[in-house]
Amino acid sequence: PANTAATLQAARERALELGIRQVVLASSHGGTARRAHELLSPHGIRICAVSLAHGFAERGWCMSPEERSDLERLGIHVITGIQALGDGVSSAFTERYGGRTTEETVRDVLYRFSQGMKVAVEGVLMAADTGWLAMDEEVIALGGTSSGADTAIVCLPAYPRTFLSLEIREVLAKPRIP
């Protein structure tokens, strides 16, 4: 959370410089999305908040219906779905029998940069699959570690099935890995 303000500021500045009009970010309970709305919506930048699927409810990581409604009233598009880079049906098999799926391998490679990098890329894939993103336009994606945002990227989006066409064009913010 300590880096959230600086990460959002870097995203806003670069969005304005490049004329980017779409931002995807992870938001478990809406805090990061609300902060982004304050900075970005006055500039006409659309926001998509990606929340965790209900399978994580027992951990307290899921957005409540009230939190979701609050964001939607602000004009923030909220999506919830299976994580594009793991925790789907294939994860049940790797937990039981071992090994790794392609999604889990990609996830683990992105973790080498930061947890936020994995979350940011995954959010773009998920938002693309819902049809929310303009696929021929750049998007700024934000993710974080535990809460808040500490990673921001500029990318050309892709669907999960066209993942190899995803282009990470710039890294705007990334935490130092201790």
C-alpha positions as CSV (number, residue, x, y, z in Angstrom):
1,P,0.0,0.0,0.0
2,A,2.9,2.4,0.6
3,N,3.6,2.6,-3.1
4,T,0.0,2.9,-4.3
5,A,-0.1,6.7,-4.6
6,A,3.2,6.9,-6.5
7,T,2.2,4.0,-8.8
8,L,-1.2,5.6,-9.6
9,Q,0.5,9.0,-10.2
10,A,3.0,7.4,-12.6
11,A,0.1,5.7,-14.4
12,R,-1.9,8.9,-14.7
13,E,1.1,10.9,-16.0
14,R,1.9,8.3,-18.7
15,A,-1.7,7.8,-19.7
16,L,-2.0,11.6,-20.3
17,E,1.3,11.7,-22.2
18,L,0.4,8.7,-24.5
19,G,-3.3,9.4,-24.8
20,I,-4.3,6.1,-23.2
21,R,-7.9,6.0,-22.2
22,Q,-8.2,2.6,-20.6
23,V,-6.8,1.3,-17.3
24,V,-7.2,-2.1,-15.7
25,L,-6.3,-2.7,-12.1
26,A,-6.7,-5.3,-9.4
27,S,-9.0,-4.4,-6.6
28,S,-10.1,-6.9,-3.9
29,H,-12.3,-4.5,-1.9
30,G,-12.4,-1.4,-4.1
31,G,-9.8,0.8,-2.3
32,T,-7.3,1.0,-5.2
33,A,-10.1,1.4,-7.7
34,R,-11.6,4.4,-5.8
35,R,-8.2,6.0,-5.6
36,A,-7.6,5.5,-9.3
37,H,-11.1,7.0,-10.1
38,E,-10.1,10.2,-8.2
39,L,-7.0,10.6,-10.4
40,L,-8.1,9.2,-13.7
41,S,-11.8,9.9,-14.3
42,P,-11.5,13.7,-14.5
43,H,-9.4,13.0,-17.6
44,G,-11.9,10.7,-19.3
45,I,-9.9,7.5,-18.6
46,R,-12.1,4.4,-18.2
47,I,-11.3,2.1,-15.3
48,C,-11.9,-1.7,-15.1
49,A,-11.4,-3.2,-11.6
50,V,-10.6,-6.9,-11.6
51,S,-11.8,-8.7,-8.5
52,L,-11.1,-12.2,-7.3
53,A,-13.4,-15.1,-7.9
54,H,-15.6,-16.4,-5.1
55,G,-13.3,-19.4,-4.6
56,F,-11.2,-17.0,-2.4
57,A,-14.1,-15.9,-0.2
58,E,-13.0,-17.9,2.8
59,R,-9.7,-16.0,2.8
60,G,-11.5,-12.7,2.9
61,W,-10.2,-11.6,-0.5
62,C,-13.5,-11.1,-2.4
63,M,-15.4,-7.9,-3.1
64,S,-18.7,-7.7,-1.4
65,P,-21.9,-6.9,-3.4
66,E,-22.0,-3.5,-1.6
67,E,-18.3,-2.7,-2.5
68,R,-19.0,-3.7,-6.2
69,S,-22.1,-1.5,-6.3
70,D,-20.2,1.5,-4.9
71,L,-17.6,1.2,-7.7
72,E,-20.2,0.7,-10.4
73,R,-22.0,3.9,-9.2
74,L,-18.7,5.7,-9.8
75,G,-18.6,4.4,-13.4
76,I,-15.9,1.8,-12.7
77,H,-16.5,-1.4,-14.6
78,V,-16.0,-4.4,-12.3
79,I,-15.3,-7.9,-13.5
80,T,-14.9,-11.1,-11.5
81,G,-13.8,-14.4,-13.0
82,I,-11.4,-17.3,-13.0
83,Q,-7.8,-16.1,-12.8
84,A,-6.3,-16.3,-16.3
85,L,-3.0,-17.5,-15.0
86,G,-3.9,-20.2,-12.7
87,D,-6.4,-21.3,-10.1
88,G,-8.7,-22.8,-12.7
89,V,-9.6,-26.5,-13.2
90,S,-6.0,-27.4,-14.2
91,S,-4.7,-26.1,-10.8
92,A,-6.8,-28.8,-9.0
93,F,-4.8,-31.4,-10.9
94,T,-1.4,-29.9,-10.3
95,E,-2.2,-29.7,-6.6
96,R,-3.1,-33.3,-6.5
97,Y,-0.7,-34.9,-8.9
98,G,2.1,-32.3,-9.2
99,G,3.6,-30.8,-12.4
100,R,2.8,-27.4,-13.9
101,T,0.3,-26.1,-16.5
102,T,1.4,-23.6,-19.1
103,E,-0.6,-20.9,-17.2
104,E,1.2,-21.7,-14.0
105,T,4.5,-21.5,-15.8
106,V,3.7,-18.1,-17.3
107,R,2.5,-17.0,-13.8
108,D,5.8,-18.1,-12.2
109,V,7.8,-16.3,-14.9
110,L,5.9,-13.0,-14.3
111,Y,6.5,-13.4,-10.5
112,R,10.2,-13.1,-11.2
113,F,9.5,-9.4,-11.9
114,S,7.0,-9.0,-9.1
115,Q,3.6,-10.3,-7.9
116,G,2.1,-7.1,-9.2
117,M,3.5,-7.9,-12.7
118,K,1.6,-11.2,-12.7
119,V,-1.5,-9.5,-11.4
120,A,-1.3,-6.7,-14.0
121,V,-0.9,-9.0,-17.0
122,E,-3.6,-11.3,-15.7
123,G,-6.0,-8.4,-15.3
124,V,-5.5,-7.4,-18.9
125,L,-6.2,-10.9,-20.1
126,M,-9.4,-11.1,-18.0
127,A,-10.6,-7.7,-19.1
128,A,-9.9,-8.6,-22.7
129,D,-12.0,-11.7,-22.4
130,T,-15.0,-9.8,-21.2
131,G,-14.9,-7.6,-24.2
132,W,-14.3,-4.4,-22.2
133,L,-10.9,-3.5,-23.7
134,A,-10.4,-1.8,-27.0
135,M,-7.9,-4.4,-28.3
136,D,-6.2,-2.1,-30.8
137,E,-5.4,0.5,-28.2
138,E,-2.8,0.4,-25.4
139,V,-3.9,-0.1,-21.9
140,I,-2.2,0.7,-18.5
141,A,-2.5,-2.2,-16.1
142,L,-1.8,-2.1,-12.4
143,G,-1.3,-4.8,-9.8
144,G,0.2,-5.2,-6.4
145,T,1.3,-7.4,-3.6
146,S,-1.3,-8.1,-1.0
147,S,-3.1,-4.7,-1.2
148,G,-2.7,-1.5,-3.2
149,A,-0.7,-1.2,-6.4
150,D,3.0,-1.3,-6.7
151,T,3.4,-2.3,-10.4
152,A,2.2,-0.5,-13.5
153,I,2.8,-1.4,-17.2
154,V,1.8,-0.1,-20.6
155,C,0.8,-2.9,-22.9
156,L,-1.0,-3.8,-26.0
157,P,-3.7,-6.3,-24.8
158,A,-4.4,-9.8,-25.8
159,Y,-7.0,-12.4,-25.0
160,P,-5.8,-15.5,-23.0
161,R,-6.1,-17.6,-26.2
162,T,-3.9,-15.1,-28.1
163,F,-1.5,-14.5,-25.1
164,L,1.6,-14.6,-27.3
165,S,0.5,-11.4,-29.0
166,L,0.4,-9.5,-25.7
167,E,3.1,-6.8,-25.7
168,I,4.4,-5.2,-22.5
169,R,5.7,-2.0,-24.0
170,E,6.8,-0.2,-20.8
171,V,7.2,-0.8,-17.1
172,L,6.2,2.3,-15.3
173,A,6.6,1.1,-11.7
174,K,7.8,-2.1,-10.1
175,P,8.9,-2.8,-6.6
176,R,12.4,-3.8,-5.8
177,I,12.5,-7.4,-4.9
178,P,14.4,-7.8,-1.6
